[in-house]
Amino acid sequence: MPIAGAVEWSRTAVAAYVVLCSAGAIGVLGAVAVVTNEPFIFPSLGPTAFMLFYAGMAAATCPRTVITGHLIGVLSAVLGLVVFGLVGIMWAIEVIDTVVLGRSLNAIGIHPRDIGRAWQIPLAPFLHGDFGHLISNTGPLLWLGAMVSVWGVGEFLLVTAGITVFGGAGTWLIGRDAVHQGGSLLALGFFGYLVARGAVERRVIAVALAILTVYWYGYAAWSVLPGVPRVSWESHLSGMLAGAAMGYLVRGRPRIE
């Protein structure tokens, strides 16, 4: 039963027990962080340790609740600070294109092997044919983007830029004669980056993110194969390969804040 409910313990004894155990647990995690070079120390660790030792049998302190709560907190913070900004730009562009420009931006994107319009390649991931197209890409971009951002805001921007340029260039080289646009190039690029980094780096956090990526969005890998009408498998394939290349190139780099 929770220690706080043990009437034979004085408040001073309870306080001393909780403080000592919490400090010991944080010290152990600090040592693990130093040895593994992983971010096991974070601001909410203190309150969490206090709850675990003060009311260890309560529903709020069961492992599933604690782990899920911290995961939601981390992903929510990343989504709010970084990824929502990227997806927000896409939504703002689509609203302006639909309401003000009469969908004139649908003509802008990747035009394979058209040198005169190669300047449009970096714009393609931010443009969509309609709101249905954008909605289908929003979920994968948010979750996969959040997992990429775990490595730091600077690295998220670097990976996004690399996928945009190299994935776009690959689509420009192998694409069919059509206008290729949409955030799926980035989404598949994030997928390739996370899986490749987990495979080549093999740090705990890298492997965990790779497993989550395959578990949640493994089905997306099939979209790199031709056969689905109106789906740019060329941009999906190029984006995934560009992301995998970025995962290999940035492996082991220190976090960029």
Legacy VTK file of the C-alpha trace (Angstrom):
# vtk DataFile Version 3.0
C-alpha trace
ASCII
DATASET POLYDATA
POINTS 257 float
0.000 0.000 0.000
1.185 3.609 -0.424
3.694 4.606 2.163
1.667 7.732 2.976
-1.081 5.487 4.275
1.147 3.754 6.816
0.041 5.450 10.012
3.043 4.222 11.992
5.317 6.428 9.855
5.685 10.053 10.911
5.496 12.809 8.347
9.199 13.446 8.820
10.033 9.805 8.094
7.824 9.776 5.030
9.426 12.975 3.733
12.934 11.643 4.333
12.102 8.343 2.596
10.620 10.057 -0.457
13.476 12.567 -0.776
16.221 9.969 -0.434
14.634 7.467 -2.809
13.812 10.149 -5.374
17.347 11.519 -5.256
18.751 8.002 -5.601
16.538 7.221 -8.603
17.476 10.488 -10.320
21.138 9.823 -9.564
20.946 6.383 -11.180
19.270 7.810 -14.277
21.884 10.561 -14.380
24.634 7.952 -14.377
22.875 6.022 -17.141
22.573 9.259 -19.146
26.295 9.904 -18.805
27.265 6.349 -19.785
24.852 5.998 -22.726
24.892 9.650 -23.847
21.088 9.577 -23.973
18.754 12.287 -22.565
17.393 10.361 -19.568
17.285 13.504 -17.390
14.404 15.922 -18.031
12.527 18.582 -15.996
9.485 16.499 -15.021
11.623 13.664 -13.634
11.617 15.162 -10.124
7.818 15.308 -9.724
7.519 11.856 -11.279
9.989 10.330 -8.824
8.173 11.998 -5.920
4.826 10.521 -7.027
6.275 7.064 -7.531
7.730 6.866 -4.027
4.975 8.754 -2.218
1.997 6.970 -3.784
3.516 4.086 -5.693
0.326 2.005 -5.816
-1.940 4.780 -7.079
-3.416 4.569 -10.579
-1.688 7.806 -11.571
1.744 6.309 -10.920
1.456 2.980 -12.719
4.196 2.523 -15.356
1.813 2.718 -18.309
0.389 6.036 -17.147
3.777 7.559 -16.368
5.404 6.500 -19.660
2.388 7.430 -21.776
2.078 10.794 -20.033
5.704 11.730 -20.669
5.525 10.548 -24.278
2.422 12.641 -24.926
4.074 15.632 -23.286
7.227 15.367 -25.382
5.393 14.864 -28.666
2.931 17.666 -27.910
5.760 20.092 -27.189
7.574 19.151 -30.384
4.390 19.345 -32.438
3.577 22.751 -31.053
7.027 24.263 -31.496
8.215 22.829 -34.790
6.017 20.523 -36.791
2.798 22.509 -36.544
4.754 25.397 -38.031
5.675 23.348 -41.088
2.190 21.926 -41.577
0.643 25.307 -40.745
2.505 26.833 -43.678
1.011 24.168 -45.960
-2.495 24.868 -44.685
-2.056 28.628 -45.044
-0.864 28.210 -48.629
-3.800 25.939 -49.502
-6.335 28.354 -48.013
-4.846 31.271 -49.959
-4.663 29.196 -53.146
-8.307 28.115 -52.834
-9.895 31.351 -51.617
-7.764 34.015 -53.265
-5.820 32.521 -56.170
-8.437 30.163 -57.612
-6.142 27.122 -57.335
-3.597 28.690 -59.675
-0.793 27.177 -57.580
-1.806 23.714 -58.796
0.353 24.387 -61.848
3.460 24.809 -59.688
5.465 21.776 -58.616
8.042 19.372 -59.943
7.983 19.229 -63.758
10.265 16.288 -64.626
13.243 17.188 -66.793
11.935 20.708 -67.468
14.993 22.858 -66.823
13.070 26.095 -67.160
10.812 25.200 -64.225
13.373 23.431 -62.052
13.221 26.396 -59.647
9.816 25.093 -58.532
11.300 21.918 -56.993
11.712 23.344 -53.425
8.102 24.569 -53.476
6.507 21.234 -54.381
6.231 19.691 -50.868
4.291 22.723 -49.605
1.656 22.677 -52.368
-1.380 20.386 -52.689
-4.032 19.798 -55.304
-6.913 20.260 -52.846
-7.792 20.026 -49.164
-8.332 16.265 -49.406
-4.756 15.859 -50.585
-3.489 18.055 -47.745
-5.574 16.299 -45.089
-4.222 12.896 -46.118
-0.664 14.155 -45.587
-1.240 16.104 -42.371
-1.319 13.156 -39.948
1.861 11.433 -41.175
3.701 14.760 -41.344
2.769 15.633 -37.777
3.734 12.316 -36.178
6.769 11.472 -38.271
7.940 15.076 -38.097
7.605 15.021 -34.319
9.802 11.930 -34.108
12.440 13.524 -36.357
12.365 16.609 -34.110
13.380 14.492 -31.114
16.934 14.931 -32.432
16.647 18.708 -32.195
15.083 21.616 -34.061
18.225 22.268 -36.090
18.392 18.691 -37.260
14.695 18.708 -38.164
15.274 21.721 -40.402
18.409 20.179 -41.914
16.657 16.887 -42.681
13.615 18.678 -44.096
15.798 20.765 -46.388
17.788 17.734 -47.540
14.672 15.707 -48.343
13.102 18.664 -50.160
16.130 19.246 -52.373
17.392 15.721 -53.018
13.981 14.051 -53.040
12.703 16.742 -55.356
15.701 16.332 -57.642
15.133 12.579 -57.794
11.495 13.108 -58.736
12.571 15.605 -61.389
14.854 12.953 -62.909
12.570 9.885 -62.895
9.050 11.317 -62.720
6.294 10.920 -65.259
5.237 13.881 -67.413
2.963 15.521 -64.838
3.013 18.084 -62.043
4.288 16.404 -58.865
3.471 18.178 -55.598
2.458 17.397 -52.016
3.820 16.856 -48.531
4.011 13.091 -49.001
7.537 13.593 -50.349
8.497 14.897 -46.901
6.440 12.293 -45.032
8.132 9.408 -46.866
11.443 11.194 -46.416
10.925 11.342 -42.646
10.009 7.645 -42.751
13.248 6.767 -44.569
15.319 8.967 -42.272
13.982 7.441 -39.050
14.329 3.841 -40.227
17.795 4.363 -41.703
19.104 6.185 -38.650
17.871 3.413 -36.375
19.552 0.812 -38.593
22.968 2.483 -38.861
23.318 4.245 -35.505
21.780 1.647 -33.166
21.515 3.952 -30.173
18.586 3.183 -27.913
16.546 6.207 -28.940
17.311 5.758 -32.656
16.231 2.109 -32.654
13.091 2.908 -30.635
12.053 5.633 -33.077
12.691 3.328 -36.041
10.514 0.592 -34.523
7.688 3.058 -33.822
7.954 4.393 -37.370
7.617 0.966 -38.964
4.842 -0.026 -36.547
2.739 3.080 -37.200
3.496 3.800 -40.863
5.076 0.683 -42.330
2.220 0.443 -44.827
3.443 3.686 -46.419
6.453 1.866 -47.867
4.162 0.236 -50.434
3.393 3.640 -51.933
6.873 3.768 -53.483
5.732 1.144 -56.005
3.982 2.152 -59.238
0.404 1.205 -59.961
-1.863 3.553 -57.986
-3.514 6.172 -60.245
-2.832 9.835 -59.430
-0.233 8.892 -56.801
3.323 10.072 -57.421
5.221 6.934 -56.522
8.279 8.663 -57.985
8.208 11.398 -55.343
7.489 8.833 -52.627
10.458 6.718 -53.679
12.765 9.710 -54.132
11.706 11.184 -50.799
12.270 7.911 -48.945
15.717 7.432 -50.491
16.658 11.046 -49.741
15.515 10.614 -46.141
17.475 7.372 -45.783
20.566 9.124 -47.128
20.112 11.940 -44.607
19.744 9.370 -41.819
23.054 7.821 -42.831
24.846 11.145 -43.227
23.800 12.720 -39.916
24.188 9.591 -37.767
26.084 10.157 -34.555
26.069 13.935 -34.890
25.487 15.926 -31.684
22.076 17.487 -31.163
21.539 20.837 -32.864
19.353 23.145 -30.781
LINES 1 258
257 0 1 2 3 4 5 6 7 8 9 10 11 12 13 14 15 16 17 18 19 20 21 22 23 24 25 26 27 28 29 30 31 32 33 34 35 36 37 38 39 40 41 42 43 44 45 46 47 48 49 50 51 52 53 54 55 56 57 58 59 60 61 62 63 64 65 66 67 68 69 70 71 72 73 74 75 76 77 78 79 80 81 82 83 84 85 86 87 88 89 90 91 92 93 94 95 96 97 98 99 100 101 102 103 104 105 106 107 108 109 110 111 112 113 114 115 116 117 118 119 120 121 122 123 124 125 126 127 128 129 130 131 132 133 134 135 136 137 138 139 140 141 142 143 144 145 146 147 148 149 150 151 152 153 154 155 156 157 158 159 160 161 162 163 164 165 166 167 168 169 170 171 172 173 174 175 176 177 178 179 180 181 182 183 184 185 186 187 188 189 190 191 192 193 194 195 196 197 198 199 200 201 202 203 204 205 206 207 208 209 210 211 212 213 214 215 216 217 218 219 220 221 222 223 224 225 226 227 228 229 230 231 232 233 234 235 236 237 238 239 240 241 242 243 244 245 246 247 248 249 250 251 252 253 254 255 256
